[in-house]
Every structure is written in C-alpha cells, then in structure tokens.
C-alpha cells in the first residue's frame, strides 16, 4: 500500500552524515524525555544508533507503553508497528513514523475487505463458530480488530504455537493470516501435516479451493509471505553446508517449510539473537533473516562468524526507507512544535485490537482467556 510521504527539504537530503548526526543529537537533547525513539532490529545502523530501545515490533510497542512520560514515540520501523504502538500507548502520547512509505509488503497482502470476504465465504460452508481467526503481529490494526471481534487473537513468531494451541480449544479450524509460512511451520511443529492445510488465495473465488477443501482443512493459510524471508532456499542451505560442514543454520519461521525443515534451528528474531549468543566460540553461523540484523550480530559477536544464508543478501526495502534525513526532519519538527506523520488508530479499531492483543497476552502468560466473541466494553 503506497502512502504519501512529503518530500524532504534540501537541507536534510543534502546533509552529510556528520551534519545529520549533529541535527539529530541537538534535537534529541532538546526534547529530552519527551521523546522515545524505537528502533526495530532490521533498521540500518545510522538510525539504530539513536534508538532508546531496540527490539521486535511488539516488544517495542510494550516498551513505549511503559514510558508514559514520553509525549512523542518515534517508531523507526514500519506502518503496522507504529499502529500497534498507538493502540497500546496513552491518549496523551503521539506516535510518529519518520517515513509514511515505510510499509510492510506482507502486512499489505491481507486487508480488511479481503479477510471479511473470506470469512463470509467460509461461513457459507462450515459452522463459523468452529473457525478461529488468528492474525500475525505483522498485520494492520484493522485486522487485529477483526480477530478481536470474531473471537480470535494476535500472535508473534515467538508465541505462535501457544496461540494456535489455544485456538484449537476454541474451535477445530483456523484461518491464519497474513503469512502462510509461519502458520505452516508452526502447525507442522505441533504435529499436523501438509494434508491438514490449504492455502487461501484472496484473488481467486473461494480462495482458489474446492468446497470440500474448505470443509476438510484444519488450517486455512492466507497466501501471504515476507519478501525477504521467502528468498532463502534449500540450495542456500546446501551451499553453506558444503563450505562449512560444521556450520550452524538458523532460520526465521517466516522462511518456507523447505528451508525450516532442514535448518539446525528455527525461531523468532529474539530466538536468533539468543541462539547466536549461545553458540560455541568459533562457530560459523548462517542466518536466514534480514541483512541488517545479520550484520549487526556479526559485528557484535566477533568470536563467531555470522553470515547471511543468502550470499546476495536482501534488506527489507520498506524498513530501509527510514534513514538519517527522515529521523532528523521528524525530530526537528517536534522541537518546532509540529507533529509530522502521526499514526492514529480510530477508537473502535483500537478497542477491538486491544481485545485481540490482550487475549494473546493472557494465552502466553497462562491467564484465563475470555470466551469467543465477547461483547466489547
């Protein structure tokens, strides 16, 4: 989804790295505790060095929630992440995305209209109360609200298994979106097979499936993917192992099952960071995830050799839109009393999205989880 970003003034576009650093440092010092800068793990270093906190998308939103003194939350990530921060933070806090065109191709592969149409089509073939919608964190606020209102929950790559196990206490069929690979890899780790799964293509009638497919499938997996993680292939694994027989392959669960099934370890971004730290000194590790994180791990772990599983590497092109010039512009605008690129989620969407997020927290923390399809309060 294209969002219109105001072109930057020449003073930002033409500034040298040192000049940008001076702008950012001066503005950040002027704002003090009124600003809290969040840096996603995939951010480029010129931005990450200014982050007050770094982490994955949900963790950063929680950290923002824990900083009520900050009037401005500058989220150096992508659009759906800034939405989550706006949902969780206080009404007095304003969330800013340095570049509005920093979206997420995966999140954009499922929108509310498409999911609503799929839900309606499925309901014509099966008892819809048997179906539990689960959306990955990498989705719009509108989809988080949809699952909240329809008895489902949000999941992250860390807790996807726990959330899916809960889902099957609520029904016997899951509609999982927008990433088919996370759904498939998690389902197979739970003991399900490919025969239990069908891919729902929103651009085809009835998802490109036969009616019996919809009735029989345990997992209806949305035809979506991460453009970065889908690049990794079994050939990359074979090439790395040919060169490094004792090497370790770690894959993110957004990679295809063909890759995850032959990797040594599979896990979320946080898992990958911990796995690299825990690997023996002298290890050679190939990681199937975004290159900025891989390079940062390589720099921060000099006693190990950390490389990308794909030698051609591929940054997250939308995350890459956040850069020094945009960060400098945003911070200087805030100093001047202007709030550019504010991300605002409407109250009703926020209400239901919070329901879905709270279910996820209750599931992962072992708390009682409210029944399906509650009435919003």
N, C-alpha and C positions, 0 to 999 in steps of 0.2 A: 504494500500500500504506500503510495507516494504522499508525503506530507510536505507542505511548502515551507521551506526554510528561507528566511530573509538573508540575502547576500551580505557577507561581512564587509565592513569598511576597509579601505586600503590599508589603514594603519595596523590592522590585525593580519590581513593577508600578506602584507609585505614585510612584516616584522621578522627579525632574526630570532633564532631560538633564545638567545640571551635576553633580547628585548621582551619577548613573550614571558619569560621567566620572571623578569622584573615586574611586568604588569600584573601577573598572577599573584606573585608574592605580596606586592603592595596592596592589592585589592583584598586578598585573603586576610592580611593582617588588619586592614581597616574594618572588615566585617567581624573579625574575631569569632566568638562562639555563636554569633547569629547565623553562621553558615556551616553546613556539614557536607563535605564532599565525599561521595561514594564512588569507588572505582571497582567495576566488575573485573574478574580475573582475566578476561580477554582483552582488556584495554591496552593500548600502546603505552610504552614507558613514559613518554613525555607528558601524559595525562596522569598515569598511575602514581607518579612521584608526588603529586599534590593531594592524593586521596587521604582523607582522615580515617577511612576504613576500606578494606578491600575484601571481596568475597564473592559468593554466587548471588543470584538475583534475589532470592527470598531472604537469605541471611542479611543482606544489605538493607532490605526494607525493614526487617525487625530491628536492626541497629538504629535506623532512622527513627523508628517508633520510640526507641529508648533514649532519644535525645530531644526531649520536649523544649529545651531552651533554644534550640536552633530554629530560627524563623524560616530559613531557606535550606532546602535539601537539594543539592546539585547532584543529580544522578548521572554519572558517566557510564552509561550503559545503553540500553535501547528502550523503545517506547513502552512495551508491556511491563518492563521493570519499573519505570517511573510511575506507571499506573498503580502497580502494587504498592509502591511507597506512598502514593496519595491515599490509597484505601486505608492503609494502616496508621498513618500519621494523624496528628491532631488537626482540627479545623483551622487553627491559627498558623499552621505550617504550610509553606508553599513549595511544591516540588517543581524543579526546573530540569529540562533536558537540553543540554547545550546545542544539539542539532536535531531539529524535528525530523529530519530524514533518517535518523538512526532508528530503523525499524528492525524487524526480525522476519526473515523470509518464512521460517517455519510457522511462527505465530500468524502470519498473514495467509497461510494455507487453509485456515478454517475461520470463517466468520459466523456471526450470529444467525444470519439468514440461512446459510448452508446447513448449519447444525440443527436449526429449528425445522427445516425441511426434512432432514434425515430423521429426526425424532418422530415427526408426523408419519413419514413413510413406514418406519419400523413399527409404530403403534397400530398400523392397519393390519399387521401380520402376526404380532405377538402381543401378549398382555404387557403393556408398557411398564406396569408396576414391577415386572420381573427384571427390567433393564435399569442399570445404574450408570449414569454418565460420569466419566472421570476425565478431567482436563489436566494436562501437564501445566506446570507453572508458566511455561513458555507459551502463553496464550493471552488474548485480550481480557480486559476487565469484564467485558460483556459476556464472554464465555465462562469466566469464573462465576459470574452471577447466574448464568443459565444452569450450571450444575448445582449451585446452591439452592436454587428454586425448585429443581427437579430431583432433589434427594441424593445428589452426588457429592463429590469432593474434588479438591485440587490435589495434585501430587507433585513431588520433586523427583529428580533422578535418584536421590538418596532414599526416599521413603516410598517409592512406587509399589514395592512389594507389599508393605504393610497396608497401604491404602487399597490395593486390589484384593488382598485377603479380607479386609473389612467389607469391600463391595460385595463379595460373594456370601456374606452373611445377610445382605440386604436383598439380593436377587440372584439370578443364575445366568445373567448375561450382562456384559459390559460394553458400552460404547466409549471407546478411548480415543481421545484426540489431543493435539493435532499430530503427534509423532508416532507413526506406526512402529518404528524400530524399538523405542523404549517399551511400548506395550507388548510387542512380540518377545523381546528379550526377557522382560520381567515375567511374562506368562510362562515361558518355557522354563525359567528358573524355578517356577512354582510347580512344575510337573505336567503342565499342559503341553500339547503338541501342535504342530502346524495344522493338523486336521481340525483342531478346535477353533481355528482363526480364519477370518475372512477380511479382506481389505475393502473398505468402503470408499469408492471414488465419487466425490461430490459432484463431479462434472458429468456423471452418467446417471441415467434413470435407475432408481433403486440402488444407487451406488455401484452399478455395473454387476449386480449379483442376481441370482435366481431367488425366487421367493423361499425355496427350501434352504438356501444358504443362510438367509436372514434368520429363519426359524431355528436352524440347527447350530449355528455358530455360538460359541461361548464368548469369544472376543470379536467384536466388530471394530477393526482398527482403521482409523482415518488415514487416507492416503496423503500423508504429510511426512516431511523429513527435514533434517538440518542440512543445508547445502555444504557445510564444512565437514561434518562427520560422515556424510554419505560418500565422500571422496575416497575414504580408506577402503582397501580391498584385500582379499586373501593373498593376492600377489605381493602386496606390500609386506605382509607378514612373512611370506616365504622368502622374499629377497633379504629382509632384515635377518632372519634366522640363518640364511645361507652365509651371510657375512659375519654374524655373531651367534654361533651355536649356543652359547651360554647366556645370551641376552634375554631380557625380560620385555614382554609385550603387554602394555596396559591400554585398554580401550574404554572409551566412554560408551555407555549403553545407548546413545543415540546413533552409534555405528550399526551397520547391518548385522543381522544374526550370523551371516557367513564369516564376518570378522570376529565378532564377540565369541563365537563358538570355538575359535582356535587361539584366542588371546590367553595369556597366562593369568591375567587379572582383568576384571571389568568393574567399573564403578564410576560414581559421580566425580565432578571436579574436585570436591573436598576429598573423596576417596583417593583420587590420583595424587594429590599433593601429599597425603599421608603415606601412600604406597611408595612414592619416591623417597621420602624421608626415611622409611623403614627398610629400604633395600640395602643390601650389604655394600660397604665401601668398595669402590672399583667396579660396580655393576655398570653394564651398558643397557639403557632402558629406551625403548621406542614407545612413544605415546601417541595414541590416536585421538587427538583433540586439537583445539585451536592453537595456532603457532605462537601467539604472544604469551600464552601460559607456558607452553613448552620451553620457549626461550628463557622466560623468567626462571623457571625451575632449573634449567641448565646453568644459568648464571648464579643462582643461589645455592646450588649443590655442586660445588667444584670437585668434590671427591667422587663423583659419579659422572658418567657420560650420558646425557639426556638428549635424545634427538626426536624429531618428528617421524612418525611411522610413514608418512608420505614425504619423500625427499623433495618434491616440488613445492611443498607447503602451501597453505591456503589460509589467509586471515579471514575473520568474519568481516565481510565487506561493509556491512551496515554499522557494526560496532566501530569499525575503523573510521567512520565519519567524525567521531568525537576526537578532537585534536586540540593542540595548544591554542591556536587562534580562537576557536569557539569557546574554550574554557575561559580565556582572558576576557573575551567580549561579555560573556554571561556575568562574570564576577564584577567587572567594571560597571555593568548596567545595574547590578544590585547595589553597588556603592552609591550610584547616582539616584537610587530610589525607584528604579524601573525593574519590573519582574518579567523578563522575556521568556518565551517558550514554557510558560507554566502549564503543567499537565494536571487537568482536573477531571475527576470521575464523578458523574452525577450521583445524587444521594441514593436513588433506588438501586442503581447498579452497585454502589458501594455497600449497601445494606446486604444484598444477596451474595456478593462476592465475599464479604466477611463471614457469612454463614458457611460457605464452602471452605474458606481458609481455616475457620475455627474447627470444622469437622476434621480437617487434616491434622491440626494440632492435637485434637482430642484422640484421634486414632494413634498417632505416633507417641503420645505421652501416656497411653493406656487409660485415658479417662473415658467415662461413659459417653457414648455418641448418640445424639438425639435421633429419633426415628425419621424415616424417609418423609420427604415432602412436608416439612413443618410449616406452620404459618409464621411469616416474618413478624418480628416485633420491633 
